[in-house]
Amino acid sequence: MNRPTRVLAIGLAALTLILGACAKSTGAKGGPSATATGSFGVSKDAALAAEVPAAIASKGTLQVATDASYAPDEFFAPDNKTIIGMDVDLLNAIAGTLGLKLTFVNVKFKEIIPGLADGRYDVSVSSFTDSKDREKTVDFVTYFQAGASIFVASSSTNNFTNLDQLCGKPVSVESGTTELDDITAQNKKCKNEGKPEIVQHAFPDQNGANNDVISGRAVASLADSQVAGYQVKVTNGKVKVTGEYLAPAPYGIAIPRPSGAAPGTGPLTKPILDALTKLIGSGIYGQILDKWGVTAGAITTPKINGAIS
């Protein structure tokens, strides 16, 4: 990935987090981390800001839930307090367009959607794959697309390219992710084929899953494609990607809607869609993805609830 020098410095610092003892595995224990809006030349668009309901606009600052263990999308900066990444930059740009500010809170991934549903958080950006099941609870505005990859320790002679090859083997993954769902589905196939099931090593955050592979306790790990690729960079080649087992699917910004309300009617759903559309058209969206070396996942037309499965 082509990254500017200042981003490489961030990546090397993130290595400490990955190889450490899962310092952020306790979710929100690390506390909120405020990040300023207005980067990339973003300024408030009065017409779009007017779409934000008055009750939300009057708050001024929104609480954003994110699992900050998924570099380069969302992770801790070298100060181990500030949450940074592609998702963070993008949502800050959206908020700036709408005249809002954000406070990011580190939350275990599997707890984010329940937290949105019960009103603890105003919105979430955390590498969510937009799925029809998740759309039953929250709205999504699609902003990116990513496949899913298998990565192993660089010393490994395994060349895994599909989940069939992992039957009977220990594999690490983050809890609450679609990758864990993929293992669960694959285990049914393993059993039907008379093979032993994949041994799941599930962790509360991606850092733990990464470290499990590097230490040799798991023979492989699963992660979204750009995240798996980023591990090669930040570990100085201690891991390698062996294959992408799923084609790209849409990521979505998760937005709560009132209980019983129709899908797509969340109070912030249309404002976020319209602000993102403007950022794509202005080129700022592309600048953000380029900064983090993930332009391969760019989309041209965001959608409300655009799940493909």
Contacts in CASP RR format, 6 or more apart in sequence:
PFRMAT RR
TARGET T0000
AUTHOR 0000-0000-0000
METHOD contacts of the structure
MODEL  1
MNRPTRVLAIGLAALTLILGACAKSTGAKGGPSATATGSFGVSKDAALAA
EVPAAIASKGTLQVATDASYAPDEFFAPDNKTIIGMDVDLLNAIAGTLGL
KLTFVNVKFKEIIPGLADGRYDVSVSSFTDSKDREKTVDFVTYFQAGASI
FVASSSTNNFTNLDQLCGKPVSVESGTTELDDITAQNKKCKNEGKPEIVQ
HAFPDQNGANNDVISGRAVASLADSQVAGYQVKVTNGKVKVTGEYLAPAP
YGIAIPRPSGAAPGTGPLTKPILDALTKLIGSGIYGQILDKWGVTAGAIT
TPKINGAIS
1 229 0 8 1.000
1 230 0 8 1.000
1 233 0 8 1.000
1 293 0 8 1.000
1 294 0 8 1.000
2 293 0 8 1.000
3 233 0 8 1.000
3 291 0 8 1.000
3 292 0 8 1.000
3 293 0 8 1.000
4 291 0 8 1.000
7 291 0 8 1.000
7 292 0 8 1.000
7 293 0 8 1.000
8 233 0 8 1.000
9 78 0 8 1.000
10 77 0 8 1.000
10 78 0 8 1.000
10 84 0 8 1.000
11 71 0 8 1.000
11 72 0 8 1.000
11 233 0 8 1.000
11 234 0 8 1.000
12 234 0 8 1.000
12 236 0 8 1.000
13 77 0 8 1.000
13 78 0 8 1.000
14 71 0 8 1.000
14 75 0 8 1.000
14 76 0 8 1.000
14 234 0 8 1.000
15 234 0 8 1.000
15 235 0 8 1.000
15 236 0 8 1.000
17 23 0 8 1.000
17 24 0 8 1.000
17 69 0 8 1.000
17 75 0 8 1.000
17 76 0 8 1.000
17 80 0 8 1.000
17 207 0 8 1.000
18 71 0 8 1.000
18 207 0 8 1.000
18 208 0 8 1.000
18 210 0 8 1.000
18 211 0 8 1.000
18 214 0 8 1.000
18 231 0 8 1.000
18 234 0 8 1.000
18 235 0 8 1.000
19 211 0 8 1.000
19 214 0 8 1.000
19 235 0 8 1.000
20 207 0 8 1.000
20 211 0 8 1.000
22 203 0 8 1.000
22 204 0 8 1.000
22 205 0 8 1.000
22 207 0 8 1.000
22 208 0 8 1.000
22 211 0 8 1.000
23 80 0 8 1.000
23 207 0 8 1.000
24 30 0 8 1.000
24 68 0 8 1.000
24 69 0 8 1.000
24 76 0 8 1.000
24 106 0 8 1.000
24 205 0 8 1.000
24 207 0 8 1.000
25 69 0 8 1.000
25 203 0 8 1.000
25 204 0 8 1.000
25 205 0 8 1.000
25 207 0 8 1.000
25 208 0 8 1.000
26 204 0 8 1.000
27 67 0 8 1.000
27 106 0 8 1.000
27 107 0 8 1.000
27 108 0 8 1.000
27 111 0 8 1.000
27 204 0 8 1.000
27 205 0 8 1.000
28 105 0 8 1.000
28 106 0 8 1.000
28 107 0 8 1.000
28 108 0 8 1.000
29 106 0 8 1.000
30 81 0 8 1.000
30 106 0 8 1.000
31 105 0 8 1.000
31 106 0 8 1.000
32 63 0 8 1.000
32 103 0 8 1.000
32 104 0 8 1.000
32 105 0 8 1.000
32 106 0 8 1.000
33 68 0 8 1.000
33 81 0 8 1.000
33 82 0 8 1.000
33 83 0 8 1.000
33 103 0 8 1.000
33 104 0 8 1.000
33 105 0 8 1.000
33 106 0 8 1.000
34 101 0 8 1.000
34 102 0 8 1.000
34 103 0 8 1.000
34 104 0 8 1.000
35 82 0 8 1.000
35 83 0 8 1.000
35 84 0 8 1.000
35 88 0 8 1.000
35 92 0 8 1.000
35 102 0 8 1.000
35 103 0 8 1.000
35 104 0 8 1.000
36 92 0 8 1.000
36 101 0 8 1.000
37 92 0 8 1.000
37 93 0 8 1.000
37 95 0 8 1.000
37 96 0 8 1.000
37 99 0 8 1.000
37 100 0 8 1.000
37 101 0 8 1.000
37 102 0 8 1.000
38 92 0 8 1.000
38 93 0 8 1.000
38 96 0 8 1.000
39 89 0 8 1.000
39 92 0 8 1.000
39 93 0 8 1.000
40 89 0 8 1.000
40 93 0 8 1.000
40 284 0 8 1.000
40 287 0 8 1.000
40 288 0 8 1.000
41 284 0 8 1.000
42 92 0 8 1.000
42 93 0 8 1.000
42 96 0 8 1.000
42 97 0 8 1.000
42 279 0 8 1.000
42 284 0 8 1.000
43 96 0 8 1.000
43 97 0 8 1.000
44 96 0 8 1.000
44 97 0 8 1.000
44 98 0 8 1.000
44 99 0 8 1.000
45 97 0 8 1.000
45 98 0 8 1.000
45 275 0 8 1.000
45 278 0 8 1.000
48 97 0 8 1.000
48 98 0 8 1.000
48 271 0 8 1.000
48 274 0 8 1.000
48 275 0 8 1.000
48 278 0 8 1.000
49 57 0 8 1.000
49 97 0 8 1.000
49 98 0 8 1.000
49 99 0 8 1.000
49 100 0 8 1.000
51 98 0 8 1.000
51 270 0 8 1.000
51 271 0 8 1.000
51 274 0 8 1.000
52 98 0 8 1.000
52 99 0 8 1.000
52 100 0 8 1.000
52 267 0 8 1.000
52 268 0 8 1.000
52 271 0 8 1.000
53 267 0 8 1.000
53 268 0 8 1.000
55 267 0 8 1.000
56 62 0 8 1.000
56 100 0 8 1.000
56 122 0 8 1.000
56 267 0 8 1.000
56 268 0 8 1.000
57 99 0 8 1.000
57 100 0 8 1.000
59 122 0 8 1.000
60 99 0 8 1.000
60 100 0 8 1.000
60 101 0 8 1.000
61 100 0 8 1.000
61 101 0 8 1.000
61 102 0 8 1.000
61 103 0 8 1.000
62 95 0 8 1.000
62 100 0 8 1.000
62 101 0 8 1.000
62 102 0 8 1.000
62 103 0 8 1.000
62 122 0 8 1.000
62 123 0 8 1.000
63 103 0 8 1.000
63 105 0 8 1.000
63 120 0 8 1.000
63 121 0 8 1.000
63 122 0 8 1.000
63 123 0 8 1.000
64 91 0 8 1.000
64 102 0 8 1.000
64 103 0 8 1.000
64 104 0 8 1.000
64 105 0 8 1.000
64 121 0 8 1.000
64 122 0 8 1.000
64 123 0 8 1.000
64 124 0 8 1.000
64 125 0 8 1.000
65 105 0 8 1.000
65 107 0 8 1.000
65 112 0 8 1.000
65 115 0 8 1.000
65 116 0 8 1.000
65 120 0 8 1.000
65 121 0 8 1.000
65 123 0 8 1.000
65 124 0 8 1.000
65 126 0 8 1.000
66 74 0 8 1.000
66 83 0 8 1.000
66 87 0 8 1.000
66 88 0 8 1.000
66 104 0 8 1.000
66 105 0 8 1.000
66 106 0 8 1.000
66 107 0 8 1.000
66 112 0 8 1.000
66 124 0 8 1.000
66 125 0 8 1.000
66 126 0 8 1.000
67 74 0 8 1.000
67 106 0 8 1.000
67 107 0 8 1.000
67 108 0 8 1.000
67 109 0 8 1.000
67 112 0 8 1.000
67 126 0 8 1.000
67 127 0 8 1.000
67 174 0 8 1.000
67 205 0 8 1.000
67 206 0 8 1.000
68 74 0 8 1.000
68 75 0 8 1.000
68 76 0 8 1.000
68 83 0 8 1.000
68 104 0 8 1.000
68 106 0 8 1.000
69 75 0 8 1.000
69 174 0 8 1.000
69 205 0 8 1.000
69 206 0 8 1.000
69 207 0 8 1.000
69 208 0 8 1.000
70 126 0 8 1.000
70 127 0 8 1.000
70 174 0 8 1.000
70 205 0 8 1.000
70 206 0 8 1.000
70 223 0 8 1.000
70 224 0 8 1.000
70 227 0 8 1.000
71 85 0 8 1.000
71 227 0 8 1.000
71 230 0 8 1.000
71 231 0 8 1.000
71 234 0 8 1.000
72 85 0 8 1.000
72 86 0 8 1.000
72 226 0 8 1.000
72 227 0 8 1.000
72 230 0 8 1.000
72 292 0 8 1.000
72 293 0 8 1.000
72 294 0 8 1.000
73 85 0 8 1.000
73 86 0 8 1.000
73 87 0 8 1.000
73 126 0 8 1.000
73 127 0 8 1.000
73 224 0 8 1.000
73 226 0 8 1.000
73 227 0 8 1.000
73 292 0 8 1.000
74 83 0 8 1.000
74 84 0 8 1.000
74 85 0 8 1.000
74 86 0 8 1.000
74 87 0 8 1.000
74 88 0 8 1.000
74 104 0 8 1.000
74 125 0 8 1.000
74 126 0 8 1.000
74 127 0 8 1.000
75 83 0 8 1.000
75 84 0 8 1.000
75 85 0 8 1.000
76 82 0 8 1.000
76 83 0 8 1.000
76 84 0 8 1.000
76 106 0 8 1.000
77 83 0 8 1.000
77 84 0 8 1.000
83 104 0 8 1.000
83 106 0 8 1.000
85 292 0 8 1.000
86 144 0 8 1.000
86 288 0 8 1.000
86 289 0 8 1.000
86 291 0 8 1.000
86 292 0 8 1.000
86 294 0 8 1.000
87 125 0 8 1.000
87 126 0 8 1.000
87 127 0 8 1.000
88 104 0 8 1.000
88 125 0 8 1.000
89 288 0 8 1.000
89 291 0 8 1.000
89 292 0 8 1.000
90 125 0 8 1.000
90 143 0 8 1.000
90 276 0 8 1.000
90 279 0 8 1.000
90 285 0 8 1.000
90 288 0 8 1.000
91 102 0 8 1.000
91 123 0 8 1.000
91 125 0 8 1.000
91 253 0 8 1.000
92 102 0 8 1.000
93 279 0 8 1.000
93 284 0 8 1.000
93 285 0 8 1.000
93 288 0 8 1.000
94 253 0 8 1.000
94 272 0 8 1.000
94 275 0 8 1.000
94 276 0 8 1.000
94 279 0 8 1.000
95 101 0 8 1.000
95 102 0 8 1.000
96 275 0 8 1.000
97 275 0 8 1.000
97 278 0 8 1.000
97 279 0 8 1.000
98 271 0 8 1.000
98 272 0 8 1.000
98 275 0 8 1.000
105 121 0 8 1.000
107 115 0 8 1.000
107 121 0 8 1.000
107 124 0 8 1.000
107 126 0 8 1.000
108 175 0 8 1.000
108 204 0 8 1.000
108 205 0 8 1.000
109 126 0 8 1.000
109 174 0 8 1.000
109 175 0 8 1.000
109 176 0 8 1.000
109 177 0 8 1.000
109 204 0 8 1.000
109 205 0 8 1.000
110 175 0 8 1.000
110 176 0 8 1.000
110 204 0 8 1.000
112 121 0 8 1.000
112 124 0 8 1.000
112 126 0 8 1.000
112 128 0 8 1.000
112 254 0 8 1.000
113 124 0 8 1.000
113 134 0 8 1.000
113 137 0 8 1.000
113 138 0 8 1.000
113 254 0 8 1.000
115 121 0 8 1.000
116 123 0 8 1.000
116 124 0 8 1.000
116 137 0 8 1.000
116 138 0 8 1.000
116 254 0 8 1.000
116 255 0 8 1.000
116 256 0 8 1.000
117 137 0 8 1.000
117 138 0 8 1.000
117 256 0 8 1.000
117 259 0 8 1.000
119 256 0 8 1.000
121 256 0 8 1.000
122 256 0 8 1.000
122 268 0 8 1.000
123 253 0 8 1.000
123 254 0 8 1.000
123 255 0 8 1.000
123 256 0 8 1.000
123 268 0 8 1.000
123 272 0 8 1.000
124 253 0 8 1.000
124 254 0 8 1.000
124 255 0 8 1.000
125 252 0 8 1.000
125 253 0 8 1.000
125 254 0 8 1.000
126 254 0 8 1.000
127 146 0 8 1.000
127 224 0 8 1.000
127 227 0 8 1.000
127 251 0 8 1.000
128 134 0 8 1.000
128 140 0 8 1.000
128 251 0 8 1.000
128 252 0 8 1.000
128 253 0 8 1.000
128 254 0 8 1.000
129 146 0 8 1.000
129 178 0 8 1.000
129 224 0 8 1.000
129 249 0 8 1.000
129 250 0 8 1.000
129 251 0 8 1.000
129 252 0 8 1.000
130 140 0 8 1.000
130 142 0 8 1.000
130 249 0 8 1.000
130 250 0 8 1.000
130 251 0 8 1.000
130 252 0 8 1.000
130 305 0 8 1.000
130 306 0 8 1.000
130 307 0 8 1.000
131 178 0 8 1.000
131 307 0 8 1.000
131 309 0 8 1.000
132 307 0 8 1.000
132 309 0 8 1.000
134 140 0 8 1.000
134 254 0 8 1.000
134 307 0 8 1.000
135 263 0 8 1.000
135 305 0 8 1.000
135 307 0 8 1.000
138 254 0 8 1.000
138 255 0 8 1.000
138 256 0 8 1.000
138 257 0 8 1.000
139 254 0 8 1.000
139 255 0 8 1.000
139 256 0 8 1.000
139 257 0 8 1.000
139 263 0 8 1.000
139 264 0 8 1.000
139 265 0 8 1.000
139 266 0 8 1.000
139 269 0 8 1.000
139 304 0 8 1.000
139 305 0 8 1.000
140 250 0 8 1.000
140 252 0 8 1.000
140 253 0 8 1.000
140 254 0 8 1.000
140 255 0 8 1.000
140 304 0 8 1.000
140 305 0 8 1.000
140 306 0 8 1.000
140 307 0 8 1.000
141 252 0 8 1.000
141 253 0 8 1.000
141 255 0 8 1.000
141 269 0 8 1.000
141 272 0 8 1.000
141 273 0 8 1.000
141 276 0 8 1.000
141 302 0 8 1.000
141 303 0 8 1.000
141 304 0 8 1.000
142 250 0 8 1.000
142 251 0 8 1.000
142 252 0 8 1.000
142 299 0 8 1.000
142 302 0 8 1.000
142 303 0 8 1.000
142 306 0 8 1.000
143 251 0 8 1.000
143 252 0 8 1.000
143 253 0 8 1.000
143 276 0 8 1.000
143 299 0 8 1.000
143 302 0 8 1.000
144 250 0 8 1.000
144 251 0 8 1.000
144 252 0 8 1.000
144 289 0 8 1.000
144 294 0 8 1.000
144 297 0 8 1.000
144 298 0 8 1.000
144 299 0 8 1.000
145 248 0 8 1.000
145 249 0 8 1.000
145 250 0 8 1.000
145 251 0 8 1.000
145 297 0 8 1.000
145 299 0 8 1.000
146 224 0 8 1.000
146 225 0 8 1.000
146 226 0 8 1.000
146 227 0 8 1.000
146 248 0 8 1.000
146 249 0 8 1.000
146 251 0 8 1.000
146 297 0 8 1.000
147 224 0 8 1.000
147 225 0 8 1.000
147 244 0 8 1.000
147 246 0 8 1.000
147 247 0 8 1.000
147 248 0 8 1.000
147 249 0 8 1.000
148 178 0 8 1.000
148 179 0 8 1.000
148 182 0 8 1.000
148 222 0 8 1.000
148 223 0 8 1.000
148 224 0 8 1.000
148 225 0 8 1.000
148 244 0 8 1.000
148 245 0 8 1.000
148 246 0 8 1.000
149 222 0 8 1.000
149 223 0 8 1.000
149 224 0 8 1.000
149 225 0 8 1.000
149 228 0 8 1.000
149 229 0 8 1.000
149 241 0 8 1.000
149 242 0 8 1.000
149 243 0 8 1.000
149 244 0 8 1.000
149 245 0 8 1.000
150 160 0 8 1.000
150 161 0 8 1.000
150 163 0 8 1.000
150 166 0 8 1.000
150 220 0 8 1.000
150 221 0 8 1.000
150 222 0 8 1.000
150 228 0 8 1.000
150 241 0 8 1.000
150 242 0 8 1.000
150 243 0 8 1.000
150 244 0 8 1.000
150 245 0 8 1.000
151 213 0 8 1.000
151 220 0 8 1.000
151 221 0 8 1.000
151 223 0 8 1.000
151 228 0 8 1.000
151 229 0 8 1.000
151 231 0 8 1.000
151 232 0 8 1.000
151 239 0 8 1.000
151 240 0 8 1.000
151 241 0 8 1.000
151 242 0 8 1.000
152 158 0 8 1.000
152 160 0 8 1.000
152 213 0 8 1.000
152 219 0 8 1.000
152 220 0 8 1.000
152 221 0 8 1.000
152 239 0 8 1.000
152 240 0 8 1.000
152 242 0 8 1.000
153 213 0 8 1.000
153 214 0 8 1.000
153 216 0 8 1.000
153 238 0 8 1.000
153 239 0 8 1.000
153 240 0 8 1.000
154 237 0 8 1.000
154 238 0 8 1.000
154 239 0 8 1.000
154 240 0 8 1.000
156 219 0 8 1.000
156 220 0 8 1.000
156 240 0 8 1.000
158 165 0 8 1.000
158 219 0 8 1.000
158 220 0 8 1.000
158 242 0 8 1.000
159 242 0 8 1.000
160 166 0 8 1.000
160 220 0 8 1.000
160 242 0 8 1.000
160 243 0 8 1.000
161 242 0 8 1.000
161 243 0 8 1.000
161 245 0 8 1.000
162 245 0 8 1.000
163 182 0 8 1.000
163 183 0 8 1.000
163 186 0 8 1.000
163 189 0 8 1.000
163 198 0 8 1.000
163 245 0 8 1.000
164 186 0 8 1.000
164 189 0 8 1.000
164 190 0 8 1.000
166 183 0 8 1.000
166 186 0 8 1.000
166 198 0 8 1.000
166 219 0 8 1.000
166 220 0 8 1.000
167 186 0 8 1.000
167 187 0 8 1.000
167 190 0 8 1.000
167 193 0 8 1.000
167 195 0 8 1.000
167 196 0 8 1.000
167 197 0 8 1.000
167 198 0 8 1.000
168 190 0 8 1.000
168 195 0 8 1.000
168 196 0 8 1.000
168 197 0 8 1.000
168 198 0 8 1.000
168 199 0 8 1.000
169 198 0 8 1.000
169 199 0 8 1.000
169 219 0 8 1.000
169 220 0 8 1.000
170 198 0 8 1.000
170 199 0 8 1.000
170 201 0 8 1.000
170 217 0 8 1.000
170 218 0 8 1.000
170 219 0 8 1.000
171 183 0 8 1.000
171 198 0 8 1.000
171 199 0 8 1.000
171 200 0 8 1.000
171 201 0 8 1.000
171 218 0 8 1.000
171 219 0 8 1.000
171 220 0 8 1.000
171 221 0 8 1.000
171 222 0 8 1.000
172 201 0 8 1.000
172 202 0 8 1.000
172 203 0 8 1.000
172 208 0 8 1.000
172 209 0 8 1.000
172 210 0 8 1.000
172 212 0 8 1.000
172 213 0 8 1.000
172 217 0 8 1.000
172 218 0 8 1.000
172 220 0 8 1.000
172 221 0 8 1.000
172 222 0 8 1.000
173 179 0 8 1.000
173 180 0 8 1.000
173 183 0 8 1.000
173 200 0 8 1.000
173 201 0 8 1.000
173 202 0 8 1.000
173 203 0 8 1.000
173 209 0 8 1.000
173 221 0 8 1.000
173 222 0 8 1.000
173 223 0 8 1.000
174 180 0 8 1.000
174 202 0 8 1.000
174 203 0 8 1.000
174 204 0 8 1.000
174 205 0 8 1.000
174 206 0 8 1.000
174 208 0 8 1.000
174 209 0 8 1.000
174 223 0 8 1.000
175 202 0 8 1.000
175 203 0 8 1.000
175 204 0 8 1.000
179 222 0 8 1.000
179 223 0 8 1.000
179 224 0 8 1.000
180 200 0 8 1.000
180 202 0 8 1.000
182 222 0 8 1.000
182 245 0 8 1.000
182 246 0 8 1.000
183 198 0 8 1.000
183 200 0 8 1.000
183 222 0 8 1.000
186 198 0 8 1.000
187 197 0 8 1.000
187 198 0 8 1.000
190 196 0 8 1.000
190 197 0 8 1.000
190 198 0 8 1.000
191 197 0 8 1.000
201 209 0 8 1.000
201 212 0 8 1.000
201 217 0 8 1.000
201 218 0 8 1.000
203 209 0 8 1.000
203 212 0 8 1.000
206 223 0 8 1.000
206 227 0 8 1.000
209 218 0 8 1.000
209 221 0 8 1.000
209 223 0 8 1.000
210 221 0 8 1.000
210 231 0 8 1.000
210 235 0 8 1.000
210 239 0 8 1.000
212 218 0 8 1.000
212 221 0 8 1.000
213 219 0 8 1.000
213 220 0 8 1.000
213 221 0 8 1.000
213 239 0 8 1.000
214 235 0 8 1.000
214 238 0 8 1.000
214 239 0 8 1.000
220 242 0 8 1.000
221 228 0 8 1.000
221 239 0 8 1.000
222 228 0 8 1.000
222 245 0 8 1.000
223 231 0 8 1.000
225 244 0 8 1.000
225 248 0 8 1.000
226 293 0 8 1.000
226 294 0 8 1.000
226 296 0 8 1.000
226 297 0 8 1.000
228 241 0 8 1.000
229 241 0 8 1.000
231 239 0 8 1.000
232 239 0 8 1.000
232 240 0 8 1.000
232 241 0 8 1.000
248 297 0 8 1.000
249 308 0 8 1.000
249 309 0 8 1.000
250 299 0 8 1.000
250 303 0 8 1.000
250 306 0 8 1.000
250 307 0 8 1.000
250 308 0 8 1.000
253 272 0 8 1.000
253 276 0 8 1.000
255 266 0 8 1.000
255 268 0 8 1.000
255 269 0 8 1.000
255 272 0 8 1.000
256 266 0 8 1.000
257 263 0 8 1.000
257 264 0 8 1.000
257 265 0 8 1.000
257 266 0 8 1.000
257 267 0 8 1.000
257 269 0 8 1.000
258 265 0 8 1.000
258 266 0 8 1.000
263 305 0 8 1.000
264 304 0 8 1.000
264 305 0 8 1.000
269 304 0 8 1.000
270 304 0 8 1.000
273 302 0 8 1.000
273 303 0 8 1.000
273 304 0 8 1.000
276 285 0 8 1.000
276 302 0 8 1.000
277 301 0 8 1.000
277 302 0 8 1.000
279 285 0 8 1.000
280 286 0 8 1.000
280 299 0 8 1.000
280 300 0 8 1.000
280 301 0 8 1.000
280 302 0 8 1.000
285 298 0 8 1.000
286 295 0 8 1.000
286 298 0 8 1.000
289 295 0 8 1.000
289 297 0 8 1.000
289 298 0 8 1.000
END
